[in-house]
Amino acid sequence: MRDRMEISGEVIEHCKDIFKVRIEGGEQIVTAKLSGKMRQNKINLQVGDRVRVEVSPYDMSMGRITFRINSNREIS
């Protein structure tokens, strides 16, 4: 059983491996790192990209970016 929630948002700032993501539907900002698979596949993120972030319900201020959402395809 995983204690993780997946939420989507938009990258608003980045510095090396640390990203600030604004969560959709609110003004909350999450500090996030890239997940291992995204780092392994060399997926680059830029400011303005929509992403899916995995956060713990116990600490909603830190997370892990697990997926970059293309404008062509949406979350199903």
TIVEX-231527 format. One record per residue: residue in three letters; chain; x negated, y, z negated of N, C-alpha, C, O, CB in turn. Coordinates in steps of 0.02 Angstrom, whole numbers, plus 32768, in hexadecimal, padded with zeros to 4 digits. Glycine has a CB too. Example, Ala and Ser with C-alpha at 12.3 -4.5 7.8 and 13.67 -1.06 7.14 Angstrom:
<ketis>
<keti ALA; A; <7D6C; 7EE4; 7E7A>; <7D99; 7F1F; 7E7A>; <7D6C; 7F5B; 7E7A>; <7D38; 7F5A; 7E59>; <7DCB; 7F20; 7E3C>>
<keti SER; A; <7D7E; 7F90; 7E9E>; <7D54; 7FCB; 7E9B>; <7D7B; 8002; 7E76>; <7D62; 8039; 7E6E>; <7D40; 7FE2; 7EE2>>
</ketis>
This chain:
<ketis>
<keti MET; A; <7FD6; 7FC5; 8000>; <8000; 8000; 8000>; <7FD4; 803E; 8000>; <7FA8; 8045; 7FD6>; <8030; 8000; 7FC4>>
<keti ARG; A; <7FE0; 806B; 8030>; <7FB7; 80A7; 8035>; <7FDC; 80E2; 8017>; <8018; 80EB; 8020>; <7FA6; 80B5; 807F>>
<keti ASP; A; <7FB7; 810A; 7FF2>; <7FD3; 8147; 7FD5>; <7FC2; 8183; 7FFF>; <7FA8; 81B5; 7FE6>; <7FBA; 8151; 7F8C>>
<keti ARG; A; <7FCE; 8180; 8040>; <7FBD; 81B6; 806D>; <7FFB; 81CE; 8092>; <8029; 81A7; 80A1>; <7F88; 81A0; 80A0>>
<keti MET; A; <7FFD; 820F; 809F>; <8032; 822D; 80C7>; <8013; 824A; 8106>; <7FDD; 8267; 8102>; <805A; 8263; 809F>>
<keti GLU; A; <8034; 8244; 813E>; <801C; 8261; 817C>; <8047; 829E; 818C>; <8084; 829A; 818E>; <801E; 822F; 81B6>>
<keti ILE; A; <8025; 82D6; 8197>; <8047; 8314; 81A9>; <8023; 8332; 81E5>; <7FE9; 8323; 81F1>; <8048; 8347; 816C>>
<keti SER; A; <8046; 835C; 820A>; <8026; 837A; 8244>; <801C; 83C4; 8237>; <803F; 83E3; 820F>; <8051; 836F; 8284>>
<keti GLY; A; <7FEB; 83E0; 825B>; <7FDB; 8426; 8252>; <7FAF; 843F; 828B>; <7FA6; 841C; 82BD>; <7FB9; 8432; 820F>>
<keti GLU; A; <7F94; 847B; 8282>; <7F6B; 849B; 82B5>; <7F29; 84B1; 8296>; <7F28; 84CE; 8260>; <7F91; 84D7; 82D5>>
<keti VAL; A; <7EF3; 84A4; 82B9>; <7EB1; 84B8; 82A2>; <7EAB; 8504; 82A8>; <7EB6; 8520; 82DD>; <7E78; 8495; 82CB>>
<keti ILE; A; <7E9B; 8526; 8270>; <7E95; 856E; 8271>; <7E4D; 8586; 8269>; <7E3D; 85C0; 8278>; <7EC1; 858C; 823B>>
<keti GLU; A; <7E21; 855A; 8250>; <7DDC; 856D; 8245>; <7DB2; 852E; 823E>; <7DCA; 84FB; 8226>; <7DD4; 859B; 8205>>
<keti HIS; A; <7D73; 8532; 8254>; <7D46; 84F9; 8249>; <7CFF; 8510; 8242>; <7CEA; 8542; 825F>; <7D4C; 84C6; 8282>>
<keti CYS; A; <7CDA; 84EA; 821A>; <7C93; 84F7; 8210>; <7C72; 84B3; 8209>; <7C79; 8491; 81D6>; <7C86; 8525; 81D0>>
<keti LYS; A; <7C4C; 849F; 823D>; <7C2C; 845E; 8240>; <7C5F; 8426; 8239>; <7C87; 841C; 8266>; <7BF5; 8457; 820A>>
<keti ASP; A; <7C60; 8402; 8201>; <7C8D; 83C9; 81F8>; <7CCB; 83D9; 81CE>; <7CF3; 83AC; 81C2>; <7C68; 8390; 81DA>>
<keti ILE; A; <7CD3; 8416; 81B7>; <7D0B; 8428; 818C>; <7D3D; 8452; 81B5>; <7D2A; 8483; 81D5>; <7CF2; 8450; 814E>>
<keti PHE; A; <7D7C; 843F; 81B3>; <7DB1; 8461; 81D8>; <7DE6; 847A; 81A9>; <7DF5; 845A; 8176>; <7DD0; 8431; 820D>>
<keti LYS; A; <7E02; 84B4; 81B8>; <7E3C; 84CD; 8193>; <7E78; 84C5; 81C1>; <7E78; 84DC; 81FA>; <7E32; 8519; 817E>>
<keti VAL; A; <7EAC; 84A3; 81A7>; <7EE7; 8492; 81CE>; <7F24; 84B1; 81AD>; <7F30; 84A7; 8172>; <7EEF; 8445; 81D5>>
<keti ARG; A; <7F4B; 84D8; 81D4>; <7F8A; 84F3; 81BB>; <7FC1; 84C0; 81CA>; <7FCB; 84AC; 8203>; <7F9B; 8539; 81DC>>
<keti ILE; A; <7FE4; 84AC; 8195>; <8018; 8479; 819A>; <8056; 8498; 81BA>; <8069; 84D0; 81AA>; <8028; 845C; 8155>>
<keti GLU; A; <8076; 8472; 81E7>; <80B3; 8489; 8208>; <80EC; 848D; 81D5>; <80F1; 8464; 81A7>; <80C7; 845A; 8242>>
<keti GLY; A; <8115; 84BF; 81DD>; <814F; 84C7; 81B1>; <813E; 84E7; 816F>; <8167; 84E4; 8141>; <816F; 8485; 81A5>>
<keti GLY; A; <8104; 8505; 8169>; <80F1; 8525; 812A>; <80B1; 854C; 8133>; <8092; 854B; 8168>; <80E9; 84F1; 80F3>>
<keti GLU; A; <809E; 856D; 80FF>; <8061; 8595; 8100>; <8028; 8573; 80DB>; <7FF5; 8592; 80CC>; <806D; 85DA; 80E2>>
<keti GLN; A; <802F; 8532; 80CC>; <7FFB; 850E; 80A9>; <7FC0; 8500; 80D7>; <7FC9; 84EF; 8111>; <8017; 84CC; 808C>>
<keti ILE; A; <7F84; 8508; 80BC>; <7F46; 84FB; 80E2>; <7F21; 84C1; 80C1>; <7F17; 84C0; 8085>; <7F19; 853A; 80E6>>
<keti VAL; A; <7F0E; 8490; 80EA>; <7EEA; 8455; 80D3>; <7EA3; 8456; 80EE>; <7E98; 8464; 8128>; <7F0F; 8414; 80E9>>
<keti THR; A; <7E73; 8448; 80C3>; <7E2E; 8440; 80D8>; <7E24; 83F7; 80EA>; <7E33; 83CA; 80C2>; <7DFC; 8456; 809F>>
<keti ALA; A; <7E0B; 83EA; 8127>; <7E09; 83A5; 813F>; <7DC7; 8396; 8163>; <7DA6; 83C2; 817E>; <7E43; 8397; 816E>>
<keti LYS; A; <7DB5; 8356; 8161>; <7D7C; 833C; 8186>; <7D95; 830D; 81BC>; <7DCF; 82F7; 81BA>; <7D49; 8318; 8156>>
<keti LEU; A; <7D6B; 82FD; 81EC>; <7D7C; 82CC; 8220>; <7D79; 8286; 8204>; <7D4E; 8276; 81DC>; <7D4E; 82D3; 825D>>
<keti SER; A; <7DA7; 825C; 821A>; <7DA5; 8215; 8206>; <7D6B; 81F3; 822B>; <7D4F; 820E; 825A>; <7DE9; 81F2; 8214>>
<keti GLY; A; <7D5B; 81B8; 8215>; <7D23; 8193; 8232>; <7D2C; 8183; 827C>; <7CFD; 8189; 82A2>; <7D19; 8153; 820C>>
<keti LYS; A; <7D69; 816F; 8290>; <7D75; 815F; 82D6>; <7D6F; 819C; 8303>; <7D57; 8197; 833B>; <7DBB; 8140; 82DE>>
<keti MET; A; <7D86; 81D7; 82EA>; <7D80; 8213; 8313>; <7D36; 8227; 831B>; <7D21; 823E; 8350>; <7DA9; 824D; 82F3>>
<keti ARG; A; <7D11; 821E; 82E5>; <7CC9; 822E; 82E8>; <7CA5; 81FC; 8315>; <7C79; 820F; 833B>; <7CAA; 822E; 82A1>>
<keti GLN; A; <7CB7; 81BD; 8310>; <7C98; 8188; 8337>; <7CA5; 8192; 8382>; <7C78; 8186; 83AB>; <7CB1; 8143; 8321>>
<keti ASN; A; <7CE1; 81A7; 8394>; <7CF2; 81B1; 83DB>; <7CE3; 81F7; 83F4>; <7CF4; 8208; 842D>; <7D3B; 81A2; 83E5>>
<keti LYS; A; <7CC2; 821F; 83CA>; <7CAB; 8262; 83DC>; <7CE4; 828E; 83F6>; <7CDD; 82AF; 842A>; <7C74; 825E; 8411>>
<keti ILE; A; <7D1B; 828F; 83D2>; <7D54; 82B9; 83E4>; <7D48; 82FE; 83C7>; <7D41; 8306; 838A>; <7D98; 829C; 83CB>>
<keti ASN; A; <7D45; 8331; 83F2>; <7D38; 8375; 83DD>; <7D79; 839A; 83D1>; <7DA9; 8393; 83F7>; <7D0D; 839A; 8410>>
<keti LEU; A; <7D7A; 83C2; 839C>; <7DB4; 83EB; 838D>; <7DA1; 8434; 8392>; <7D68; 8447; 8384>; <7DD0; 83DB; 8346>>
<keti GLN; A; <7DD1; 845D; 83A6>; <7DC7; 84A5; 83AB>; <7E00; 84C7; 8386>; <7E33; 84A9; 8376>; <7DC3; 84BC; 83F4>>
<keti VAL; A; <7DF6; 8507; 8379>; <7E2B; 852F; 8359>; <7E68; 852F; 8387>; <7E61; 853B; 83C3>; <7E13; 8577; 834A>>
<keti GLY; A; <7EA2; 8522; 836B>; <7EE0; 8520; 8391>; <7EF8; 84DA; 83A1>; <7F31; 84D2; 83B7>; <7ED7; 8546; 83D0>>
<keti ASP; A; <7ECE; 84A7; 8398>; <7EE3; 8462; 83A5>; <7F15; 844B; 8371>; <7F0E; 845A; 8336>; <7EA6; 8433; 83A7>>
<keti ARG; A; <7F47; 8426; 8387>; <7F77; 8407; 8359>; <7F5B; 83C3; 8345>; <7F43; 839D; 8370>; <7FBE; 8400; 8379>>
<keti VAL; A; <7F5E; 83B3; 8305>; <7F41; 8376; 82EA>; <7F70; 8355; 82B9>; <7F9E; 8375; 829F>; <7EFD; 8383; 82C9>>
<keti ARG; A; <7F64; 8315; 82AC>; <7F87; 82F0; 8277>; <7F55; 82E7; 823E>; <7F1D; 82D0; 8249>; <7FA3; 82AB; 8291>>
<keti VAL; A; <7F6A; 82FA; 8202>; <7F3E; 82F8; 81C7>; <7F5B; 82C7; 8195>; <7F97; 82C6; 8188>; <7F36; 833E; 81A8>>
<keti GLU; A; <7F2F; 829F; 8178>; <7F42; 826F; 8144>; <7F2E; 828D; 8101>; <7EF3; 829B; 80F6>; <7F22; 8229; 8150>>
<keti VAL; A; <7F5E; 8297; 80D4>; <7F4F; 82B4; 8092>; <7F6A; 8286; 805B>; <7F97; 825D; 8066>; <7F6E; 82FB; 808B>>
<keti SER; A; <7F4D; 828D; 8020>; <7F64; 8269; 7FE6>; <7F9C; 8291; 7FC5>; <7F98; 82CE; 7FC2>; <7F2A; 825C; 7FB4>>
<keti PRO; A; <7FCF; 8270; 7FAC>; <8005; 8295; 7F8A>; <7FED; 82B4; 7F48>; <800F; 82DF; 7F2C>; <8041; 8267; 7F7D>>
<keti TYR; A; <7FB4; 829E; 7F2F>; <7F9A; 82B8; 7EF0>; <7F71; 82F7; 7EF9>; <7F6E; 8321; 7ECC>; <7F70; 8283; 7ECE>>
<keti ASP; A; <7F52; 8300; 7F34>; <7F2B; 833B; 7F43>; <7F39; 8350; 7F8B>; <7F1A; 8337; 7FBA>; <7EDE; 832F; 7F38>>
<keti MET; A; <7F68; 837E; 7F94>; <7F7E; 8392; 7FD7>; <7F50; 83C7; 7FF6>; <7F5E; 83DF; 802D>; <7FC5; 83AC; 7FD4>>
<keti SER; A; <7F1A; 83DA; 7FD4>; <7EEE; 840D; 7FEF>; <7EB4; 83F0; 8018>; <7E93; 8415; 803D>; <7ED2; 8437; 7FB6>>
<keti MET; A; <7EA8; 83AF; 8013>; <7E73; 838F; 8038>; <7E91; 8357; 8063>; <7EC2; 8337; 804F>; <7E3C; 8372; 8009>>
<keti GLY; A; <7E73; 834D; 809E>; <7E8E; 8319; 80CA>; <7E5B; 82FF; 80FB>; <7E20; 8311; 80F9>; <7ECA; 8332; 80EE>>
<keti ARG; A; <7E73; 82D5; 8128>; <7E49; 82B7; 815C>; <7E6F; 82B9; 819D>; <7EA8; 82A3; 81A1>; <7E36; 826D; 8149>>
<keti ILE; A; <7E4F; 82D4; 81D1>; <7E6F; 82DA; 8213>; <7E69; 8296; 8235>; <7E33; 827C; 823F>; <7E4D; 8312; 823E>>
<keti THR; A; <7EA3; 827B; 8248>; <7EA4; 8238; 8265>; <7EB6; 8237; 82AF>; <7EAA; 8205; 82D0>; <7ED4; 820D; 8240>>
<keti PHE; A; <7ED3; 826E; 82C9>; <7EEB; 826D; 830E>; <7EF1; 82B4; 8329>; <7F08; 82E0; 8306>; <7F2F; 8248; 8312>>
<keti ARG; A; <7EDB; 82BE; 8367>; <7EE6; 82FE; 838A>; <7F22; 82F6; 83B8>; <7F24; 82C9; 83E2>; <7EA6; 8315; 83B2>>
<keti ILE; A; <7F53; 8322; 83AF>; <7F91; 831D; 83D6>; <7F88; 8344; 8417>; <7F7B; 8380; 8417>; <7FCE; 8339; 83AE>>
<keti ASN; A; <7F8E; 8321; 844F>; <7F8B; 8341; 8491>; <7FCB; 8368; 849D>; <7FFF; 8356; 8481>; <7F7E; 830D; 84CA>>
<keti SER; A; <7FC8; 839B; 84C6>; <8005; 83C0; 84D8>; <8032; 8394; 8504>; <806E; 83A0; 8508>; <7FF4; 8402; 84FB>>
<keti ASN; A; <8015; 8362; 8525>; <803B; 8336; 8552>; <8063; 8302; 852C>; <8098; 82ED; 8542>; <800D; 8314; 8583>>
<keti ARG; A; <804A; 82ED; 84F2>; <806E; 82B9; 84CD>; <8077; 82CE; 8484>; <804D; 82F0; 8467>; <8047; 8276; 84D0>>
<keti GLU; A; <80AF; 82B9; 8469>; <80C3; 82CC; 8426>; <80BF; 8290; 83F8>; <80B5; 8257; 840E>; <810B; 82EA; 8426>>
<keti ILE; A; <80C6; 829D; 83B7>; <80C8; 8267; 8386>; <8109; 8240; 838F>; <813F; 825E; 8393>; <80C1; 8282; 833D>>
<keti SER; A; <8104; 81FF; 8391>; <8142; 81D6; 8399>; <8156; 81B8; 8357>; <8189; 8195; 8353>; <8138; 819F; 83CE>>
</ketis>
